[in-house]
Amino acid sequence: MKAITTKYAGPTNSRGSRIIVKAEGCPSRQYGCDDELNVEENHIQAAKAYRNLMGWSGEMLGGGLPDSTGYCFCFAKSHVKVEV
């Protein structure tokens, strides 16, 4: 199962605000923030764009990480089953 993590990067003198997206064993990617969207929506859009770029499919579940460091998204159906 792949987990996609997203993290906000603020604007610099040469770049606007962006979301940095990563997944284990895959290259990271940056997506510009859309001022029309709220914080959570920007993270969701970036995760979806990354999922599509990587050729993955399926419903994702996500939520915020501790200390407001970003978000994590996992696929609802995967080959890994966790017993609770």
Number of C-alpha atoms within 10 A of each C-alpha: 12 14 16 23 25 26 19 21 17 11 12 8 5 5 10 13 16 20 24 20 25 19 18 11 7 11 9 14 17 17 20 16 22 14 9 8 11 10 14 12 13 21 29 20 16 24 28 18 15 21 20 12 10 12 8 12 10 12 11 17 13 17 14 15 13 8 6 9 12 20 20 22 22 18 18 11 12 10 7 7 8 5 4 3
